Amino acid sequence: MSRSPYVALHPVGLHVTQTARRATAADIVASVQREIGAGALPAGSRLPPVRALEKQLGISKNTAQAAYDELVARGLVETREREGVFVLAAARTAAPIPIVSPPLPVFIAPPISRPDLPPRGTIALSTVFIDPELLPTERLAECARSVLREKMPSHYDAQGYPPLRAAIAARLQARGLDVQADEVIITTGSQQSLDIVARSLVTKRIAVESPVYGYAKLLFETSGHELVGLHLDPFEGIDLAAWDRALAAKPALAYLISSFHNPTGYSYTSAELRGVLELCAKHGVAILEDDWGSDMLSDGEYRPMLRMLGGKDVLYVNSFTKKLLPSLRVGFLAASPELVPTLVAMKRLSTLGNAWLTEAVVCEFLERGYYDTHLAQLQRELDARYAACLAALDEMMPDGVRWTRPGGGPTLWLEIPRSVPYEVLEPYLAKRGIHVSNASAAFIGEPHLHGFRLAYAYLSQSEMRNALTIVADALRLLGGSR
Ligand SMILES: Cc1ncc(COP(=O)(O)O)c(C=O)c1O
């Protein structure tokens, strides 16, 4: 016959320890009685056999037996022949001890956050991701296999895998940026770079373009920063006089996406890059440049950056996540040498260090020259999708609809007539399987644009055409235009 498992009685529960004194029979009786009273030993629980109790508590057989005899005598347990010692139903005489729960912590209101990918089965018209079909998963797997054949180092460097830092610095140098390996900090995507910079600032005020990349805005707000809006109209360009007035609020930092701005696709002109540098110098405002897109141009071309013109004092962020593989989550921050120790210390607080395995895979990918080949192939495909998207827009969109022409990057901005309320358009499209993101939360203050991000890097040309046909019909129908 199989026996039921028996519960354990611990010296700690008996309020004695090995180093102090040994449990007496009275200790055991009191402890079992307490646990029965508290409901921790319900009726039918099997107590340890005498020999097991001897071992568990380091007591003699006599003490264990004496304790059980006393428990039987008190009517709390019974001994069943060849089965063991069991708690009796009638034993639970003492009032149960209520469980004391601590209160839940008080959290801030939940930040608005979207799922990482639009719902399955919908056509994601606003996502910033690149079509996974265009990403080099096979070659990455090859690099991962090669890395795994090596012995992984047992320890990490909070600043990031040194060979990857060197490879990144070499790439940046090849693009005319004076960046050394020890000025690079590897982060979990560029999002973590933004986080460690935001948490390092003494003055809690950051200037951002309005509209701006939504998760940067939320991140800065939830880390206690006051945001100063820098009005950006992708159809008109930057009004430097308005930025001059805004920067007079003396934010600690201006967070700027100078190439293929998210969400509008706008790229600063050379005159604007210089104008912004001058304004920031005039008002004593540091710059954090988010360069997620400057290398997304055909033929190995790239756009100039604030970091290139403004030198080492411009904090510079970039990432492999979109262009290589989102799940790798590898991004980086380049900072002038005197800022590196604080930024690394902040990163250490947040993650101690990141996974070297992933960083080593990205490093292998760069060192084998795969990244440049990949970017060139990717860009050819993105160019084709971009051209097809513009052609479809030209052909289909009703009067009053405008769009930006970024010439690179993964998205453009579609500006729709104000006669079509966004709150009506969004559910109308959702019912037809098309998911667009509401950009109103990306503005500082009242939105001055009325539209959404249109992603041509994620959808195939035919998916894009189908989606735009539906969007154009919706705009005609809801806006009463022809
Ligand atoms: C402009 C911009 N910067 C930074 C990020 C963060 O990306 P990641 O952390 O994947 O590098 C994103 C993500 O979409 C983005 O659009």
The ligand as an ORCA input file, in Angstrom:
! r2SCAN-3c Opt
* xyz 0 1
  C      13.122     57.113    -33.193
  C      13.284     55.901    -32.346
  N      14.269     55.876    -31.450
  C      14.472     54.816    -30.646
  C      13.652     53.716    -30.728
  C      13.913     52.575    -29.805
  O      14.245     51.468    -30.552
  P      15.187     50.307    -30.057
  O      15.179     50.316    -28.573
  O      14.548     49.103    -30.643
  O      16.529     50.582    -30.617
  C      12.606     53.696    -31.649
  C      11.713     52.546    -31.744
  O      10.810     52.485    -32.531
  C      12.413     54.820    -32.477
  O      11.438     54.861    -33.368
*
